[in-house]
């Protein structure tokens, strides 16, 4: 009898806690909605900009721009509310209202491409609200001024397309994936096929509008140079909510040249990659030549994928002088416009119309885990052969991408912005594996494999610190468990930013957000006594 009574009491307590939590969540949702309307010029109907777990549309909105399906597991905590601002003032209101509701946590999503999904999930902080910037995507291109203002929810593809409609001889140095959102992308530096000629996207950001921790809208002049320095490469989610960027457009020739040449191991694949590692950062800065290693049915192929800012004749001359072993001929090369090269380098089929760049949703979605490195010395042939061996041990879809540095990247001081991977870097290396959802224990198996690959590559890459790229977020490097500890953050912060830049980021954070309102698993810490 006592056991039966105890069971009933236990069930009653559980039911009470569930309903209490549900009621509390609804109270927060309602108060946030009311506060947003009080701080907005016009009343916003709830279904227009708000979605809760009780709404049928909630999961589709939550998953709408999720690139990494690994982060959509049902066991991962979901937000109390998704708020999709319709104007920049609504973003300002979101910060004000979150602070009024006992500093309820905000996650901010522009494109949803964070590798660890920190723009729309939270592994350590609950409850939280997502501020989804997908409705803020206006782009204003000023060809005479060689600039553009781009709202945070706009994608790289939309910016490229808009520029191309105004000019055939202007471009912007940013990434190859067109569905990445500008808001978060530039906060991590942002590299692409024009980087060896013009540097990073963040190197070409010349102004910004941001909502700070006090709910103020600031531009470059009013935020000051320290904060403007920090947001260009210091990682997203630490200093405020980016509303828009003003970026510098760069000149591109009317005709560029591309090629994509595959080489197998039987075609001297090891020696070719070894040679690439010796010349990739020393090529003419108009040449971007990356090496993409893919595995299919245990067969390794390296694709030498290039964009050259010029015509075929000069490209072939450069290749014959610097990398004759690759055997590039005129028939390998295709001349096209810069906007067509965006599609080519992005992997789109031939003759794809540029309007595809306006598709804001991710084109490729999968379960994946990625890690990054920077090489400052060529990897020896024995090291490359060990890499091949480990790639064939993975039964998913592994790949390794070697992106060349040098050119403009070597000329910008590493303290110019928080992104420090500059002079002396041969290439950035991205390791990636993706798998199907229906694999039993698939995630644990594939994540373990990539961690072992990363350990293997340790002797061949940068050291003290072992550098990493913040836009390839990797929680294996360290994570803020409870609060944001300087000691904890140093583990990953020095890898992303190096020591001096990380310390400066901490000083800026302590000044502009002393109460750590903007925070996440790898946010910049506030300097406190520990």
PyMOL commands that set and color helices and strands:
alter all, ss='L'
color gray80, all
select helices_A, chain A and resi 2-38+46-49+58-63+69-72+88-100+156-166+182-188+195-198+202-204+220-223+225-231+265-267+269-279+312-322+324-326+330-332+338-345+354-358+381-391+408-411+442-460+475-477+486-512
alter helices_A, ss='H'
color red, helices_A
select strands_A, chain A and resi 50-52+81-83+105-109+128-132+139-142+147-151+170-171+205-211+217-218+241-248+250-251+256-264+287-296+299-308+334-336+367-375+397-404+427-435
alter strands_A, ss='S'
color yellow, strands_A
deselect
rebuild
show_as cartoon
